[in-house]
Amino acid sequence: MNTMLTTDKVHDEARQGEAFQPFENDPNQYKKHFYIESYGCAMNFADSEVVASILNGAGFGATRNLEEAQLILLNTCSIREKAEQTVRKRLTEFRKLKERTPGMLIGMLGCMAERLKAQLLEQEKLVDIVVGPDAYRSLPALIEEAESGQKAVNVLLSRDETYGDIAPIRLDTNGISAFVSIMRGCNNMCSFCVVPFTRGRERSRDAHSIIQEVKDLCDKGYKEVTLLGQNVDSYYWIDEQKDETVTFAALLEKVALISPDLRIRFSTSHPKDITDEVLLTMAKYENICKYIHLPVQSGSSRMLQLMNRTYTREWYMAKVDRIKELLPDCGISSDIIAGFCTETEEDHQETLSIMQYSGYDMSYMFFYSERPGTLAARRYEDDIPEEVKKRRLQEIVDLQGELSRQSNLKDLGKTFKVLVEGNSRKSDADWMGRNSQNKVIVFPKKDMNEQLKGSYVMVKVTDCTKTTLRGEREL
């Protein structure tokens, strides 16, 4: 299990270090090529799509061949110690390649760039360009600067940059699901989290540009969009022309109305901000997925206060009750930190009991590792021995495994509408898709020549493991 300090951000382990691929049927001929790898949460992968669009406009084409690239970029995450170590290792490998390739430039983007700018440029001399999450528009000018032999840096954080006018170039990993960033930054200041310092203050993107981006995706055949933000529920934008305030619930409704065939997901919700208005909007529209990622972090009110989460154990449990009351079939997942500063066995037991109470379908679980610059690093001592953290984490992981198994057993015999994403990872003879509750469902192909990718099918669940449902397609 990786040491990680989570911040309500979901990391898809299968995609860490994924290289951006050129977009299909690109008619342009490029003299210069860039190679970009992404690490961290969905926000970083969405940002890489924005960066690709900016570089395309400056005459650079994407490549997955390192040897072909004149510009190598790493889009980085500071939330994990392990992620930073991985990036440093990659930078060392890139530097060796650069020594063999005159004129090649290496750049670092994202949260780690914001946090370690001086160290990476001056002390370790691993990069030529450092660009923070709010400064991607300046990339073409910074590349010119670096080509002249200067070290090029822009890590200024912004109060208004949302990249709302830039059409991202899609990674096209499956052509069915896409991320749409609706806001940037975070105002929550959880004591364990580095994000407010690396991504800046919260600002919401113009609703019209979000709607237009989703419409474009729908027109291109995408069947699912995930609205992204550090805390989507605090989305708030004022349309001065119409004198209209757009809340997250209102935005959800506007997106849901684009097409009944387009599924809507969102990530991530802070428990303090998810309102009845959001829950009622989810209940109203079939195409808004019945799934909420609701990070608890700890089940102890004392721990939650030290983490500056702004809610208590009892308040969180009441929120879970309300979700289940208004959305009885809603899937709920969580983030959990084991071994935060001063955590006692009693605090740990309260985490286990709130997991039982909430009945999470799945969770992202990590033990605490201190991140420099956070409130916790300045104010508290990281005083729980590593072996205690690991033991508590294992108990959390074991319990979640049982909760996931129980959740899946309840689905036996039920029929779900499944959006087919492609072949199963384990067998080309099976399809894989997800239901509204974000559970993976695998079912056999009736005919090896049939083309169901991107289609909705009804699947009856016949078997399960703790991570996957198996079923049969109903015709």
DOSEZA-862463 format. One record per residue (C-alpha): residue number from 1; z negated, x, y; residue in one letter. Coordinates in nm, 3 decimals. Example, Ala and Ser with C-alpha at 12.3 -4.5 7.8 and 13.67 -1.06 7.14 Angstrom:
1, -0.780, 1.230, -0.450, A
2, -0.714, 1.367, -0.106, S
***
This chain:
1, 0.000, 0.000, 0.000, M
2, 0.100, 0.143, 0.337, N
3, -0.153, 0.202, 0.609, T
4, -0.048, -0.021, 0.892, M
5, -0.178, -0.176, 1.203, L
6, -0.012, -0.511, 1.218, T
7, 0.067, -0.706, 1.531, T
8, 0.190, -1.040, 1.408, D
9, 0.521, -0.869, 1.336, K
10, 0.688, -0.907, 1.000, V
11, 0.844, -0.596, 0.847, H
12, 1.117, -0.644, 0.588, D
13, 1.059, -0.337, 0.369, E
14, 1.407, -0.364, 0.215, A
15, 1.567, -0.310, 0.558, R
16, 1.361, -0.016, 0.691, Q
17, 1.602, 0.261, 0.795, G
18, 1.907, 0.037, 0.754, E
19, 2.215, 0.174, 0.930, A
20, 2.414, -0.058, 1.156, F
21, 2.757, -0.132, 1.011, Q
22, 3.080, -0.170, 1.213, P
23, 3.171, -0.530, 1.280, F
24, 3.449, -0.678, 1.071, E
25, 3.814, -0.672, 1.181, N
26, 3.743, -0.458, 1.488, D
27, 4.084, -0.415, 1.652, P
28, 3.972, -0.130, 1.882, N
29, 4.036, 0.238, 1.826, Q
30, 3.740, 0.455, 1.927, Y
31, 3.734, 0.823, 2.019, K
32, 3.353, 0.827, 2.001, K
33, 3.127, 0.683, 1.735, H
34, 2.756, 0.606, 1.717, F
35, 2.528, 0.581, 1.416, Y
36, 2.205, 0.378, 1.447, I
37, 1.914, 0.327, 1.206, E
38, 1.649, 0.060, 1.265, S
39, 1.281, 0.057, 1.170, Y
40, 1.004, -0.197, 1.223, G
41, 1.013, -0.572, 1.274, C
42, 1.295, -0.822, 1.325, A
43, 1.276, -0.765, 1.702, M
44, 1.395, -0.407, 1.652, N
45, 1.689, -0.513, 1.434, F
46, 1.785, -0.770, 1.697, A
47, 1.758, -0.501, 1.966, D
48, 1.996, -0.276, 1.769, S
49, 2.255, -0.554, 1.791, E
50, 2.213, -0.558, 2.171, V
51, 2.244, -0.177, 2.184, V
52, 2.563, -0.194, 1.973, A
53, 2.711, -0.438, 2.224, S
54, 2.625, -0.213, 2.521, I
55, 2.771, 0.095, 2.347, L
56, 3.084, -0.095, 2.247, N
57, 3.138, -0.175, 2.614, G
58, 3.109, 0.198, 2.688, A
59, 3.381, 0.287, 2.435, G
60, 3.168, 0.374, 2.131, F
61, 3.241, 0.230, 1.787, G
62, 2.978, 0.191, 1.515, A
63, 2.994, 0.403, 1.202, T
64, 2.786, 0.431, 0.886, R
65, 2.914, 0.784, 0.831, N
66, 2.675, 1.034, 0.990, L
67, 2.936, 1.309, 0.987, E
68, 3.170, 1.097, 1.201, E
69, 2.912, 1.023, 1.473, A
70, 2.888, 1.196, 1.811, Q
71, 2.573, 0.998, 1.887, L
72, 2.287, 0.933, 1.644, I
73, 2.019, 0.680, 1.741, L
74, 1.692, 0.579, 1.579, L
75, 1.545, 0.244, 1.686, N
76, 1.177, 0.295, 1.619, T
77, 0.845, 0.120, 1.568, C
78, 0.500, 0.245, 1.670, S
79, 0.297, -0.011, 1.484, I
80, 0.271, 0.194, 1.166, R
81, 0.166, 0.550, 1.118, E
82, 0.394, 0.563, 0.813, K
83, 0.696, 0.445, 1.016, A
84, 0.638, 0.720, 1.272, E
85, 0.617, 0.982, 0.994, Q
86, 0.942, 0.853, 0.842, T
87, 1.118, 0.875, 1.179, V
88, 0.996, 1.232, 1.241, R
89, 1.131, 1.333, 0.900, K
90, 1.467, 1.173, 0.981, R
91, 1.479, 1.347, 1.320, L
92, 1.426, 1.684, 1.151, T
93, 1.717, 1.607, 0.915, E
94, 1.936, 1.502, 1.209, F
95, 1.852, 1.820, 1.400, R
96, 1.986, 2.029, 1.110, K
97, 2.307, 1.822, 1.116, L
98, 2.330, 1.872, 1.493, K
99, 2.316, 2.250, 1.451, E
100, 2.639, 2.222, 1.248, R
101, 2.803, 1.973, 1.486, T
102, 2.865, 2.093, 1.844, P
103, 2.828, 1.819, 2.107, G
104, 2.631, 1.579, 1.888, M
105, 2.352, 1.392, 2.067, L
106, 2.037, 1.248, 1.914, I
107, 1.852, 0.962, 2.080, G
108, 1.539, 0.765, 2.015, M
109, 1.505, 0.399, 2.112, L
110, 1.226, 0.146, 2.098, G
111, 0.848, 0.149, 2.078, C
112, 0.796, 0.503, 1.948, M
113, 1.020, 0.630, 2.228, A
114, 0.796, 0.453, 2.478, E
115, 0.481, 0.604, 2.325, R
116, 0.584, 0.963, 2.251, L
117, 0.850, 1.043, 2.512, K
118, 0.715, 1.379, 2.637, A
119, 0.620, 1.506, 2.295, Q
120, 0.959, 1.435, 2.141, L
121, 1.162, 1.575, 2.431, L
122, 0.967, 1.877, 2.549, E
123, 0.725, 1.991, 2.278, Q
124, 0.917, 1.925, 1.959, E
125, 1.268, 1.922, 2.112, K
126, 1.386, 1.677, 1.847, L
127, 1.590, 1.449, 2.073, V
128, 1.825, 1.457, 2.374, D
129, 1.781, 1.096, 2.487, I
130, 1.472, 0.874, 2.497, V
131, 1.515, 0.506, 2.585, V
132, 1.242, 0.243, 2.593, G
133, 1.292, -0.123, 2.487, P
134, 1.361, -0.244, 2.843, D
135, 1.611, 0.027, 2.939, A
136, 1.904, -0.017, 2.700, Y
137, 2.146, -0.107, 2.980, R
138, 2.108, 0.251, 3.109, S
139, 2.225, 0.405, 2.777, L
140, 2.586, 0.483, 2.887, P
141, 2.459, 0.670, 3.197, A
142, 2.193, 0.852, 2.994, L
143, 2.457, 0.963, 2.741, I
144, 2.664, 1.112, 3.025, E
145, 2.354, 1.287, 3.154, E
146, 2.274, 1.429, 2.809, A
147, 2.635, 1.544, 2.760, E
148, 2.590, 1.767, 3.064, S
149, 2.293, 1.937, 2.897, G
150, 2.015, 1.743, 3.072, Q
151, 1.735, 1.568, 2.885, K
152, 1.788, 1.199, 2.955, A
153, 1.494, 0.957, 2.971, V
154, 1.439, 0.598, 3.077, N
155, 1.125, 0.435, 2.946, V
156, 1.051, 0.212, 3.244, L
157, 0.909, -0.122, 3.137, L
158, 1.042, -0.430, 3.311, S
159, 0.893, -0.763, 3.413, R
160, 1.226, -0.945, 3.396, D
161, 1.467, -0.775, 3.148, E
162, 1.559, -1.012, 2.864, T
163, 1.920, -0.900, 2.784, Y
164, 2.003, -1.271, 2.802, G
165, 2.359, -1.205, 2.927, D
166, 2.449, -0.957, 2.651, I
167, 2.616, -1.101, 2.341, A
168, 2.475, -0.903, 2.046, P
169, 2.715, -0.759, 1.789, I
170, 2.584, -0.900, 1.463, R
171, 2.476, -0.680, 1.176, L
172, 2.648, -0.933, 0.948, D
173, 2.422, -0.849, 0.657, T
174, 2.509, -1.183, 0.498, N
175, 2.700, -1.376, 0.767, G
176, 2.467, -1.673, 0.717, I
177, 2.138, -1.590, 0.892, S
178, 2.097, -1.439, 1.239, A
179, 1.815, -1.345, 1.475, F
180, 1.812, -1.474, 1.832, V
181, 1.563, -1.313, 2.068, S
182, 1.410, -1.572, 2.305, I
183, 1.153, -1.355, 2.485, M
184, 1.029, -0.999, 2.517, R
185, 0.691, -0.832, 2.553, G
186, 0.342, -0.967, 2.491, C
187, 0.045, -1.068, 2.706, N
188, -0.213, -1.109, 2.431, N
189, -0.376, -0.764, 2.436, M
190, -0.519, -0.778, 2.082, C
191, -0.743, -0.472, 2.068, S
192, -0.571, -0.319, 1.761, F
193, -0.216, -0.358, 1.892, C
194, 0.011, -0.114, 2.075, V
195, 0.291, -0.364, 2.151, V
196, 0.188, -0.463, 2.510, P
197, 0.201, -0.092, 2.597, F
198, 0.537, -0.024, 2.431, T
199, 0.719, -0.352, 2.502, R
200, 0.556, -0.454, 2.829, G
201, 0.453, -0.788, 2.969, R
202, 0.579, -1.117, 2.835, E
203, 0.891, -1.276, 2.985, R
204, 1.100, -1.563, 2.855, S
205, 1.478, -1.561, 2.837, R
206, 1.699, -1.812, 3.019, D
207, 1.722, -2.119, 2.790, A
208, 2.093, -2.172, 2.867, H
209, 2.183, -1.827, 2.734, S
210, 1.980, -1.891, 2.416, I
211, 2.156, -2.223, 2.354, I
212, 2.497, -2.062, 2.415, Q
213, 2.421, -1.776, 2.175, E
214, 2.314, -2.021, 1.903, V
215, 2.624, -2.237, 1.961, K
216, 2.845, -1.928, 1.925, D
217, 2.673, -1.839, 1.597, L
218, 2.718, -2.194, 1.471, C
219, 3.089, -2.183, 1.562, D
220, 3.122, -1.857, 1.365, K
221, 2.985, -2.021, 1.052, G
222, 2.623, -1.909, 1.059, Y
223, 2.391, -2.161, 0.892, K
224, 2.049, -2.035, 1.001, E
225, 1.897, -1.881, 1.312, V
226, 1.549, -1.736, 1.357, T
227, 1.414, -1.753, 1.713, L
228, 1.227, -1.430, 1.775, L
229, 0.942, -1.327, 2.003, G
230, 0.607, -1.150, 1.977, Q
231, 0.457, -1.493, 2.043, N
232, 0.727, -1.761, 2.050, V
233, 0.483, -2.043, 2.122, D
234, 0.416, -1.911, 2.470, S
235, 0.788, -1.934, 2.561, Y
236, 0.808, -2.084, 2.911, Y
237, 1.114, -2.097, 3.135, W
238, 1.180, -2.297, 3.450, I
239, 1.531, -2.430, 3.510, D
240, 1.525, -2.438, 3.890, E
241, 1.861, -2.617, 3.915, Q
242, 1.739, -2.911, 3.708, K
243, 1.374, -2.873, 3.812, D
244, 1.291, -2.870, 3.440, E
245, 1.023, -2.672, 3.259, T
246, 1.133, -2.562, 2.912, V
247, 0.843, -2.507, 2.671, T
248, 0.884, -2.372, 2.318, F
249, 0.878, -2.727, 2.178, A
250, 1.154, -2.829, 2.421, A
251, 1.359, -2.519, 2.331, L
252, 1.317, -2.593, 1.959, L
253, 1.451, -2.942, 2.015, E
254, 1.750, -2.820, 2.218, K
255, 1.841, -2.571, 1.944, V
256, 1.790, -2.825, 1.664, A
257, 2.030, -3.068, 1.836, L
258, 2.318, -2.815, 1.832, I
259, 2.406, -2.908, 1.473, S
260, 2.219, -3.086, 1.192, P
261, 2.370, -2.828, 0.952, D
262, 2.209, -2.536, 1.133, L
263, 1.864, -2.441, 1.010, R
264, 1.608, -2.324, 1.266, I
265, 1.325, -2.084, 1.193, R
266, 1.093, -1.898, 1.432, F
267, 0.860, -1.600, 1.430, S
268, 0.589, -1.529, 1.525, T
269, 0.324, -1.784, 1.625, S
270, -0.012, -1.695, 1.778, H
271, -0.265, -1.952, 1.653, P
272, -0.398, -2.011, 2.006, K
273, -0.057, -2.123, 2.137, D
274, 0.099, -2.339, 1.867, I
275, 0.068, -2.695, 2.003, T
276, 0.088, -3.046, 1.863, D
277, 0.410, -3.078, 2.062, E
278, 0.564, -2.798, 1.853, V
279, 0.436, -2.947, 1.527, L
280, 0.565, -3.295, 1.615, L
281, 0.905, -3.150, 1.707, T
282, 0.915, -2.974, 1.369, M
283, 0.834, -3.304, 1.198, A
284, 1.104, -3.488, 1.395, K
285, 1.401, -3.268, 1.294, Y
286, 1.493, -3.205, 0.931, E
287, 1.680, -2.886, 1.021, N
288, 1.372, -2.719, 1.175, I
289, 1.224, -2.539, 0.874, C
290, 0.877, -2.645, 0.764, K
291, 0.729, -2.298, 0.766, Y
292, 0.486, -2.130, 1.005, I
293, 0.378, -1.768, 1.007, H
294, 0.024, -1.800, 1.148, L
295, -0.149, -1.459, 1.152, P
296, -0.527, -1.483, 1.106, V
297, -0.602, -1.104, 1.091, Q
298, -0.965, -1.171, 0.984, S
299, -1.177, -1.465, 0.870, G
300, -1.484, -1.345, 1.058, S
301, -1.550, -1.478, 1.409, S
302, -1.726, -1.152, 1.494, R
303, -1.422, -0.949, 1.388, M
304, -1.187, -1.185, 1.571, L
305, -1.386, -1.131, 1.891, Q
306, -1.366, -0.752, 1.852, L
307, -0.991, -0.789, 1.790, M
308, -0.962, -1.002, 2.106, N
309, -0.785, -1.277, 1.914, R
310, -0.938, -1.547, 2.142, T
311, -1.017, -1.795, 1.861, Y
312, -1.300, -1.837, 1.610, T
313, -1.295, -1.887, 1.236, R
314, -1.370, -2.260, 1.279, E
315, -1.098, -2.303, 1.542, W
316, -0.837, -2.141, 1.317, Y
317, -0.938, -2.360, 1.022, M
318, -0.902, -2.670, 1.242, A
319, -0.550, -2.553, 1.338, K
320, -0.460, -2.521, 0.968, V
321, -0.596, -2.874, 0.914, D
322, -0.379, -3.005, 1.198, R
323, -0.064, -2.837, 1.061, I
324, -0.127, -2.993, 0.718, K
325, -0.197, -3.332, 0.877, E
326, 0.124, -3.343, 1.083, L
327, 0.341, -3.144, 0.839, L
328, 0.208, -3.206, 0.486, P
329, 0.488, -3.006, 0.322, D
330, 0.467, -2.706, 0.560, C
331, 0.452, -2.353, 0.420, G
332, 0.200, -2.122, 0.588, I
333, 0.186, -1.743, 0.572, S
334, -0.037, -1.490, 0.745, S
335, -0.114, -1.133, 0.848, D
336, -0.447, -0.983, 0.740, I
337, -0.617, -0.655, 0.835, I
338, -0.880, -0.508, 0.602, A
339, -1.146, -0.268, 0.730, G
340, -1.129, -0.313, 1.106, F
341, -1.400, -0.130, 1.305, C
342, -1.759, -0.221, 1.196, T
343, -1.637, -0.472, 0.934, E
344, -1.920, -0.559, 0.691, T
345, -1.900, -0.697, 0.337, E
346, -1.996, -1.036, 0.481, E
347, -1.704, -1.018, 0.728, D
348, -1.472, -0.926, 0.440, H
349, -1.595, -1.220, 0.229, Q
350, -1.523, -1.452, 0.523, E
351, -1.164, -1.324, 0.523, T
352, -1.131, -1.403, 0.152, L
353, -1.277, -1.751, 0.205, S
354, -1.044, -1.836, 0.496, I
355, -0.750, -1.730, 0.277, M
356, -0.873, -1.973, 0.011, Q
357, -0.919, -2.247, 0.271, Y
358, -0.573, -2.199, 0.421, S
359, -0.398, -2.163, 0.085, G
360, -0.138, -1.919, 0.218, Y
361, 0.196, -1.914, 0.037, D
362, 0.220, -1.542, 0.114, M
363, 0.069, -1.282, 0.345, S
364, 0.138, -0.942, 0.497, Y
365, -0.175, -0.739, 0.417, M
366, -0.273, -0.395, 0.543, F
367, -0.579, -0.185, 0.603, F
368, -0.661, -0.080, 0.955, Y
369, -0.530, 0.247, 1.090, S
370, -0.609, 0.333, 1.448, E
371, -0.317, 0.354, 1.692, R
372, -0.355, 0.580, 1.995, P
373, -0.365, 0.406, 2.332, G
374, -0.496, 0.072, 2.208, T
375, -0.815, -0.092, 2.331, L
376, -0.972, -0.046, 1.986, A
377, -0.898, 0.328, 1.992, A
378, -1.067, 0.360, 2.331, R
379, -1.359, 0.128, 2.270, R
380, -1.450, 0.131, 1.899, Y
381, -1.506, 0.384, 1.625, E
382, -1.280, 0.362, 1.319, D
383, -1.591, 0.377, 1.101, D
384, -1.497, 0.215, 0.768, I
385, -1.435, 0.478, 0.496, P
386, -1.081, 0.477, 0.358, E
387, -1.193, 0.405, 0.001, E
388, -1.378, 0.093, 0.127, V
389, -1.069, -0.019, 0.323, K
390, -0.852, 0.027, 0.013, K
391, -1.092, -0.162, -0.211, R
392, -1.116, -0.454, 0.033, R
393, -0.739, -0.457, 0.076, L
394, -0.691, -0.470, -0.301, Q
395, -0.924, -0.772, -0.321, E
396, -0.718, -0.941, -0.049, I
397, -0.391, -0.857, -0.228, V
398, -0.526, -0.986, -0.560, D
399, -0.642, -1.313, -0.404, L
400, -0.309, -1.362, -0.227, Q
401, -0.128, -1.309, -0.556, G
402, -0.331, -1.591, -0.709, E
403, -0.278, -1.817, -0.404, L
404, 0.098, -1.754, -0.418, S
405, 0.102, -1.836, -0.791, R
406, -0.092, -2.160, -0.733, Q
407, 0.140, -2.255, -0.446, S
408, 0.449, -2.201, -0.662, N
409, 0.303, -2.393, -0.958, L
410, 0.269, -2.698, -0.730, K
411, 0.649, -2.687, -0.679, D
412, 0.733, -2.722, -1.050, L
413, 0.942, -3.035, -1.102, G
414, 1.021, -3.075, -0.729, K
415, 1.375, -3.074, -0.593, T
416, 1.452, -2.874, -0.277, F
417, 1.746, -2.841, -0.043, K
418, 1.840, -2.473, -0.069, V
419, 2.061, -2.267, 0.163, L
420, 2.246, -2.025, -0.065, V
421, 2.236, -1.670, 0.077, E
422, 2.426, -1.490, -0.200, G
423, 2.381, -1.342, -0.545, N
424, 2.033, -1.290, -0.685, S
425, 1.913, -0.931, -0.648, R
426, 1.857, -0.909, -1.023, K
427, 2.173, -1.074, -1.157, S
428, 2.520, -1.163, -1.032, D
429, 2.507, -1.458, -1.273, A
430, 2.246, -1.625, -1.048, D
431, 2.248, -1.754, -0.691, W
432, 1.960, -1.692, -0.452, M
433, 1.858, -1.904, -0.155, G
434, 1.556, -2.035, 0.034, R
435, 1.409, -2.376, 0.086, N
436, 1.273, -2.508, 0.414, S
437, 0.930, -2.355, 0.332, Q
438, 1.091, -2.007, 0.315, N
439, 1.040, -1.973, -0.059, K
440, 1.304, -1.784, -0.257, V
441, 1.470, -1.997, -0.524, I
442, 1.697, -1.847, -0.791, V
443, 1.928, -2.063, -1.002, F
444, 2.213, -1.992, -1.247, P
445, 2.578, -2.018, -1.150, K
446, 2.763, -2.299, -1.323, K
447, 3.086, -2.107, -1.286, D
448, 3.123, -1.737, -1.199, M
449, 3.417, -1.825, -0.970, N
450, 3.236, -2.087, -0.764, E
451, 3.173, -2.002, -0.397, Q
452, 2.839, -2.145, -0.284, L
453, 2.733, -1.875, -0.037, K
454, 2.646, -2.047, 0.291, G
455, 2.628, -2.391, 0.127, S
456, 2.335, -2.630, 0.092, Y
457, 2.259, -2.736, -0.266, V
458, 1.982, -2.937, -0.428, M
459, 1.780, -2.736, -0.680, V
460, 1.510, -2.865, -0.915, K
461, 1.233, -2.611, -0.983, V
462, 1.179, -2.545, -1.355, T
463, 0.982, -2.218, -1.360, D
464, 0.813, -1.971, -1.127, C
465, 0.651, -1.633, -1.080, T
466, 0.404, -1.559, -0.799, K
467, 0.694, -1.452, -0.573, T
468, 0.996, -1.658, -0.683, T
469, 1.090, -2.008, -0.791, L
470, 1.354, -2.062, -1.061, R
471, 1.550, -2.380, -1.094, G
472, 1.861, -2.572, -1.195, E
473, 2.121, -2.703, -0.955, R
474, 2.139, -3.080, -0.935, E
475, 2.494, -3.210, -0.898, L
***
